[in-house]
Amino acid sequence: MSEIETAASTTKSESESGGDESTDSKKAQEPSGPLRYPSDLGQGAGKTYVRFATVDRMDVDKPMTPIYLYAPPGLAVSDGVGYHALDMGSIGGLVENFQEASAGADKTWLDGLRGIMNEADAKALGKLSLGALGKGVGQRWLMKEGIARNPFSVQQFSGVTPRSFGFSFKLVAENSDQATTLKHIENTFRKFLYPSVGASDMQLKYPPYWKIEFYNGENKNKHLPFINLSYLQSMTATYNQSSNAFHKDGRPLEVDMSLTFQESKNMTREDLYDQDSLEYTYDYVGSVQGTAIGDAVADKVGTSGSN
């Protein structure tokens, strides 16, 4: 397949392997190629699935094990931005009056000054100024009169809400080999959720990015959302939720996994869409996009789907 890795391409024969028995035993417990569930995933057109692959923030060429899972039902995408109330107060209201009165080609700033306050506005401000009388006397008077100050509130844009994506999978091992694959899938997600220790235990290194892509057969499925480079934020594994059955070696029959990813940066319109169309850009950019490392990450993951 064009962009889908095969186990044969990464598996070495026994004659090529060397080292002591402990090293060989440890290697035997590690995946020798891409991880898939079910095992025939992606073989044939019309099959939609998800590819998860880690991207090392500081070493984009480092080979990482990709994971292919079936497309789960009920995929939800939540986009949002934030606004908060800004109270301009009476002065803000007067400024707004000035702007409205002076707007137009035939208007001048003198027109704006004339429009700042009419007689009713002046009387209202006079009454409201009584609210400043000490010991709450003024406020009690305003309450008695049923008068309150207009805060002239407007909604001020405060930023973009980080996008999160949740995936839930039910993985059932029908045989021992499949049970091994499920264990590798689970532990790969869990391993790269966590940070690692840096040059000393006083430092922690960021976990890798996750690149999440949807496929339909051998091709990328561009009818499903574009997800930028993300961090795996949380993971829940539930063992044998529907049956208390185990394989002979003690491995659980089924594992239910819930994964939550959060994009590594807040998105803008240009991050998501081409300027002159409604098509996704598919430009993968991380939270270090302003650095040389960030440029390398963007260049690497934007042009390759198999690393």
C-alpha positions as CSV (number, residue, x, y, z in Angstrom):
1,M,0.0,0.0,0.0
2,S,1.2,3.5,-0.8
3,E,1.1,5.2,2.7
4,I,0.4,2.2,5.0
5,E,3.3,0.5,6.6
6,T,3.5,-3.3,6.6
7,A,5.0,-5.5,9.3
8,A,7.1,-7.3,6.7
9,S,9.0,-4.1,5.9
10,T,10.2,-3.7,9.5
11,T,10.6,-7.3,10.6
12,K,14.1,-8.8,10.7
13,S,14.8,-12.5,10.3
14,E,16.3,-14.5,13.1
15,S,19.6,-14.9,11.2
16,E,20.0,-11.1,11.3
17,S,19.5,-10.8,15.0
18,G,22.2,-11.1,17.5
19,G,23.1,-10.3,21.2
20,D,22.5,-12.1,24.4
21,E,19.3,-13.9,25.3
22,S,18.1,-11.1,27.7
23,T,18.3,-8.5,24.9
24,D,16.6,-10.9,22.4
25,S,13.9,-11.6,25.0
26,K,13.3,-7.9,25.5
27,K,13.1,-7.2,21.7
28,A,10.7,-10.1,21.4
29,Q,8.3,-8.2,23.7
30,E,8.4,-5.1,21.5
31,P,6.3,-4.6,18.3
32,S,8.2,-5.4,15.1
33,G,6.1,-3.2,12.9
34,P,2.9,-1.2,12.7
35,L,0.2,-2.1,15.2
36,R,-3.3,-2.8,13.8
37,Y,-6.7,-3.7,15.2
38,P,-8.3,-5.6,13.6
39,S,-5.4,-7.3,11.8
40,D,-6.9,-6.8,8.3
41,L,-7.5,-3.1,8.8
42,G,-6.9,-1.1,5.7
43,Q,-6.9,-4.0,3.3
44,G,-9.5,-3.0,0.7
45,A,-11.2,0.1,-0.5
46,G,-14.1,1.6,1.4
47,K,-12.7,0.9,4.8
48,T,-12.3,3.9,7.0
49,Y,-9.8,3.9,9.9
50,V,-7.6,6.1,12.0
51,R,-3.8,6.3,12.1
52,F,-2.1,7.5,15.3
53,A,1.6,8.2,15.2
54,T,3.9,10.0,17.6
55,V,6.2,12.8,16.4
56,D,9.2,13.5,18.5
57,R,9.3,17.3,19.1
58,M,13.1,17.4,19.0
59,D,13.9,14.5,16.6
60,V,11.4,14.5,13.7
61,D,13.4,11.7,11.9
62,K,13.2,9.3,14.8
63,P,11.2,6.2,13.7
64,M,8.1,5.7,15.8
65,T,5.6,2.9,15.8
66,P,2.2,3.9,14.2
67,I,-1.1,2.5,15.4
68,Y,-4.0,1.8,13.1
69,L,-7.5,1.4,14.6
70,Y,-11.0,1.3,13.2
71,A,-12.9,4.5,12.9
72,P,-15.0,4.7,16.1
73,P,-18.6,5.8,16.0
74,G,-19.8,9.1,17.3
75,L,-16.7,11.2,16.6
76,A,-17.4,14.7,17.9
77,V,-15.5,17.9,17.0
78,S,-16.1,20.9,19.2
79,D,-14.9,24.3,18.0
80,G,-15.2,27.5,20.1
81,V,-13.9,30.9,20.9
82,G,-14.2,33.1,24.0
83,Y,-15.8,36.4,24.7
84,H,-16.2,38.3,28.0
85,A,-18.2,41.4,28.9
86,L,-16.4,44.7,28.9
87,D,-18.2,47.5,30.8
88,M,-17.4,50.8,29.1
89,G,-19.3,52.8,31.7
90,S,-20.9,56.2,31.3
91,I,-17.7,57.7,29.7
92,G,-17.7,54.8,27.2
93,G,-21.3,55.6,26.4
94,L,-20.5,59.2,25.7
95,V,-17.6,58.2,23.4
96,E,-20.0,55.9,21.5
97,N,-22.4,58.8,21.1
98,F,-19.6,60.9,19.7
99,Q,-18.6,58.3,17.2
100,E,-22.1,57.8,16.0
101,A,-22.8,61.5,15.7
102,S,-19.6,62.2,13.8
103,A,-19.8,59.2,11.4
104,G,-20.4,60.0,7.8
105,A,-18.8,61.9,5.0
106,D,-20.7,65.1,5.7
107,K,-20.1,65.0,9.5
108,T,-17.3,66.7,11.5
109,W,-15.9,66.4,15.0
110,L,-18.2,69.4,15.9
111,D,-21.2,67.3,15.0
112,G,-19.7,64.6,17.3
113,L,-19.4,67.0,20.2
114,R,-23.0,68.1,19.7
115,G,-24.2,64.5,19.8
116,I,-22.3,63.5,22.9
117,M,-25.1,64.4,25.3
118,N,-28.6,65.7,25.0
119,E,-30.8,67.2,27.7
120,A,-32.1,63.8,28.8
121,D,-28.6,62.4,29.1
122,A,-27.5,65.3,31.2
123,K,-30.4,64.9,33.6
124,A,-29.8,61.2,33.8
125,L,-26.1,61.7,34.7
126,G,-27.1,64.2,37.3
127,K,-29.3,61.7,39.0
128,L,-26.8,58.9,38.8
129,S,-24.1,61.1,40.3
130,L,-26.2,61.2,43.5
131,G,-25.3,57.5,43.8
132,A,-21.9,58.6,45.0
133,L,-23.2,60.0,48.2
134,G,-21.5,58.4,51.2
135,K,-22.6,55.6,53.5
136,G,-24.9,54.1,50.8
137,V,-27.3,57.0,51.0
138,G,-27.0,57.7,47.3
139,Q,-27.4,54.0,46.2
140,R,-30.5,53.6,48.4
141,W,-32.0,56.7,46.8
142,L,-31.3,55.3,43.3
143,M,-32.9,52.0,44.4
144,K,-36.0,53.8,45.6
145,E,-36.3,55.7,42.3
146,G,-35.8,52.4,40.4
147,I,-32.7,53.8,38.6
148,A,-29.5,51.8,37.7
149,R,-26.4,52.9,35.9
150,N,-26.2,51.6,32.3
151,P,-22.8,49.8,32.2
152,F,-22.7,50.1,28.3
153,S,-21.4,46.5,28.2
154,V,-19.9,45.0,25.0
155,Q,-18.5,41.6,24.2
156,Q,-14.8,41.6,23.9
157,F,-13.0,38.7,22.1
158,S,-10.7,36.9,24.5
159,G,-9.2,34.1,22.5
160,V,-9.6,30.6,21.0
161,T,-10.7,27.6,22.9
162,P,-8.3,24.7,22.7
163,R,-9.8,21.8,20.7
164,S,-10.0,18.4,22.2
165,F,-10.8,15.1,20.6
166,G,-12.1,11.9,22.2
167,F,-11.8,8.4,20.9
168,S,-13.3,5.2,22.4
169,F,-12.3,1.8,21.2
170,K,-13.4,-1.7,22.2
171,L,-10.5,-4.2,21.5
172,V,-11.3,-7.9,21.8
173,A,-8.4,-10.4,21.5
174,E,-9.6,-13.6,19.7
175,N,-6.3,-15.4,20.1
176,S,-2.9,-15.1,21.8
177,D,-1.3,-13.1,18.9
178,Q,-4.0,-10.6,18.9
179,A,-3.8,-10.3,22.7
180,T,-0.1,-9.4,22.3
181,T,-1.0,-6.7,19.8
182,L,-3.7,-5.2,22.1
183,K,-1.1,-5.0,24.9
184,H,1.4,-3.3,22.6
185,I,-1.3,-0.8,21.5
186,E,-2.4,0.0,25.0
187,N,1.2,0.4,26.3
188,T,2.3,2.5,23.3
189,F,-0.5,5.1,24.1
190,R,0.3,5.0,27.8
191,K,4.1,5.2,27.4
192,F,4.0,8.3,25.2
193,L,1.3,10.1,27.2
194,Y,4.0,10.7,29.9
195,P,7.0,13.0,29.9
196,S,10.5,11.6,30.3
197,V,13.3,12.8,32.6
198,G,15.6,15.3,31.1
199,A,19.4,15.8,31.6
200,S,18.7,15.5,35.4
201,D,15.7,14.6,37.5
202,M,15.1,18.4,37.9
203,Q,13.8,18.5,34.4
204,L,11.1,16.9,32.4
205,K,11.0,16.5,28.6
206,Y,7.8,17.1,26.8
207,P,5.9,14.1,25.6
208,P,5.8,13.7,21.8
209,Y,3.2,15.1,19.5
210,W,0.5,12.7,18.1
211,K,-0.4,13.0,14.4
212,I,-3.9,11.7,13.9
213,E,-5.1,11.0,10.4
214,F,-8.2,9.4,8.9
215,Y,-7.9,7.0,6.0
216,N,-10.3,5.4,3.5
217,G,-8.6,2.4,2.1
218,E,-5.1,3.5,1.0
219,N,-5.9,7.2,0.7
220,K,-6.4,9.9,3.3
221,N,-10.1,10.5,4.1
222,K,-10.5,14.3,3.6
223,H,-14.2,14.1,4.4
224,L,-13.4,13.9,8.1
225,P,-11.9,16.6,10.3
226,F,-8.3,17.8,10.2
227,I,-6.6,17.4,13.5
228,N,-3.4,19.4,14.1
229,L,-0.5,17.9,16.1
230,S,-1.8,17.0,19.5
231,Y,-0.8,15.8,22.9
232,L,-2.4,12.8,24.5
233,Q,-4.1,14.3,27.5
234,S,-5.7,11.4,29.2
235,M,-6.2,7.7,28.7
236,T,-8.5,5.2,30.4
237,A,-8.2,1.4,30.0
238,T,-11.0,-0.9,31.2
239,Y,-10.3,-4.6,31.2
240,N,-13.0,-7.2,30.6
241,Q,-15.9,-4.8,30.9
242,S,-18.5,-7.3,29.5
243,S,-17.0,-10.6,30.5
244,N,-14.6,-11.9,33.1
245,A,-12.6,-14.1,30.7
246,F,-8.9,-14.4,30.3
247,H,-6.5,-16.2,27.9
248,K,-4.5,-19.1,29.3
249,D,-1.5,-16.9,30.1
250,G,-3.6,-14.4,32.1
251,R,-4.1,-11.7,29.5
252,P,-7.6,-10.1,29.4
253,L,-9.9,-11.0,26.6
254,E,-11.0,-7.4,25.9
255,V,-9.7,-3.9,26.6
256,D,-11.9,-0.8,26.3
257,M,-9.8,2.3,25.7
258,S,-10.8,6.0,25.9
259,L,-8.3,8.5,24.6
260,T,-8.5,12.3,24.8
261,F,-6.2,14.4,22.7
262,Q,-5.7,18.2,22.8
263,E,-4.2,20.2,20.0
264,S,-0.8,21.6,20.8
265,K,-1.8,25.1,19.8
266,N,-4.9,27.2,19.6
267,M,-6.0,27.3,16.0
268,T,-6.7,30.3,13.7
269,R,-8.7,30.4,10.5
270,E,-5.5,30.3,8.5
271,D,-4.3,27.2,10.4
272,L,-7.4,25.3,9.3
273,Y,-8.4,26.5,5.9
274,D,-6.9,27.7,2.7
275,Q,-7.5,31.4,2.2
276,D,-9.7,31.1,-0.9
277,S,-11.5,27.9,-0.2
278,L,-13.2,25.8,2.4
279,E,-10.7,23.0,2.1
280,Y,-8.4,22.1,5.0
281,T,-4.8,23.2,4.7
282,Y,-3.3,20.0,6.3
283,D,-0.4,22.0,7.6
284,Y,0.7,20.3,10.8
285,V,2.2,22.9,13.1
286,G,3.1,22.3,16.8
287,S,3.5,24.6,19.7
288,V,7.2,25.3,18.8
289,Q,6.3,26.6,15.4
290,G,8.3,29.8,15.9
291,T,11.6,27.9,16.2
292,A,13.9,26.1,13.8
293,I,12.7,22.8,15.5
294,G,9.1,23.9,14.8
295,D,9.8,24.5,11.2
296,A,11.5,21.1,10.9
297,V,8.4,19.4,12.5
298,A,6.0,21.2,10.2
299,D,8.1,20.4,7.1
300,K,8.5,16.7,8.1
301,V,5.0,15.8,9.1
302,G,3.4,17.9,6.4
303,T,5.1,15.9,3.6
304,S,5.2,12.4,5.1
305,G,2.4,10.1,6.3
306,S,4.6,7.1,7.1
307,N,7.0,8.2,9.8
